[in-house]
Amino acid sequence: MHSKQTQLRAEYQSRINRVLDYIEANLGCELALSKLAEVAMFSPYHFHRIFRALVGETPSQFVQRVRLEKAAALLLNNLAQPITTVALDCGFSSSATFARAFRDKFGLTASEWRECEGKIERKNCNTDSKQGQTLRNWRKDYDVVAFYSSDVLNHWQWRVTMKSDHKAGLNFDVEVKELPDMAVAYVRHVGPYSGDSELYRKLLDKLCTWAGPRGLMGRTGAKLMSVYHDSPEITDDSKLRLSVCMTVPDETQVDGEIGKMVIPAATYAVGHFVIDSDQYEEAWNALMGAWLPESGYQPADGVCFEDYLNNPQEHPEGKHIVDIHIPIKPL
């Protein structure tokens, strides 16, 4: 009986995950309750109740929150883009509607939000953010050198190294790549995840337990990844979405807690790191704070993800070899 109940709950969660993926892929469009219910294969009346019970927000509350958080990130990452354009791209019907909703959520206008970039704790807008100071320091601590790839003359790469007056830090390379659509199977977590290696292990074990009997492990070119759907600086920790993923053939069928989505084709900055298990945040900060401001690029719309390239237990020093991917566009 317990196993049957677990399977039934997993089916409900799978349907809701499909809705969350649909919303994220269509934030700029009208998201009618009837359409979301259709994606979930529930009647609109029951869908509303089920969604609220499993997600903790109504469908409209979730859509509004994600639209506002996406807009907040775009305002900081695309300073030249007009606020009205950001509002419309994120699915708001008018600049006035967006302005009211933004101020209600963040306690300041979109213009004020931009003005205090890097100087606030973005979740609550307190001044003198430690994070903002940290990002500014990364730029002072690193040398960023661009060079042509030896094999392709029009392919730029960057080498990022700690300056000589610093004794320790991360040295890493960055390149810009065009990546195609990638179908991935995933296990999703909603809630805090920073520094929780046990959580990542459990999610990965669950994904691999599903993939192994289906012959999906060890395929040539297969990737193990973590996809981050929200900005930790903007979204409340309790609502952060993390998907631990594996690339799969397009025709792969999923069920229960295992979902499937497509990471769209895009241009990515790829940072190549060899790090200890406690250096992931440091690696992200170095890529975003040292390389990105010197690169001529800015973040583009899309998800960021980590691509895991080794088993740390098999590395002689226990190191993690990881590529961090950030969608980008010209500044």
Stockholm file with secondary structure:
# STOCKHOLM 1.0

chainA/1-331         MHSKQTQLRAEYQSRINRVLDYIEANLGCELALSKLAEVAMFSPYHFHRIFRALVGETPSQFVQRVRLEKAAALLLNNLAQPITTVALDCGFSSSATFARAFRDKFGLTASEWRECEGKIERKNCNTDSKQGQTLRNWRKDYDVVAFYSSDVLNHWQWRVTMKSDHKAGLNFDVEVKELPDMAVAYVRHVGPYSGDSELYRKLLDKLCTWAGPRGLMGRTGAKLMSVYHDSPEITDDSKLRLSVCMTVPDETQVDGEIGKMVIPAATYAVGHFVIDSDQYEEAWNALMGAWLPESGYQPADGVCFEDYLNNPQEHPEGKHIVDIHIPIKPL
#=GR chainA/1-331 SS CHHHHHHHHHHHHHHHHHHHHHHHHTTTSCCCHHHHHHHHTSCHHHHHHHHHHHHSSCHHHHHHHHHHHHHHHHHHHCTTSCHHHHHHHTTCSCHHHHHHHHHHHHSSCHHHHHHTTTSEETTTTEESCHHHHHHHHHHHHEEEEEEECSSCTTCEEEEEEECTTCSSCCCEEEEEEEECCEEEEEEEEESCCTTCHHHHHHHHHHHHHHHGGGTCTTCTTCCEEEEECSCTTTSCGGGCEEEEEEECCTTCCCCTTCEEEEECCEEEEEEEEEECTTCHHHHHHHIIIIIHHHHTEEECSSCEEEEECSCGGGSTTCCEEEEEEEEEEEC
#=GC SS_cons         CHHHHHHHHHHHHHHHHHHHHHHHHTTTSCCCHHHHHHHHTSCHHHHHHHHHHHHSSCHHHHHHHHHHHHHHHHHHHCTTSCHHHHHHHTTCSCHHHHHHHHHHHHSSCHHHHHHTTTSEETTTTEESCHHHHHHHHHHHHEEEEEEECSSCTTCEEEEEEECTTCSSCCCEEEEEEEECCEEEEEEEEESCCTTCHHHHHHHHHHHHHHHGGGTCTTCTTCCEEEEECSCTTTSCGGGCEEEEEEECCTTCCCCTTCEEEEECCEEEEEEEEEECTTCHHHHHHHIIIIIHHHHTEEECSSCEEEEECSCGGGSTTCCEEEEEEEEEEEC
//
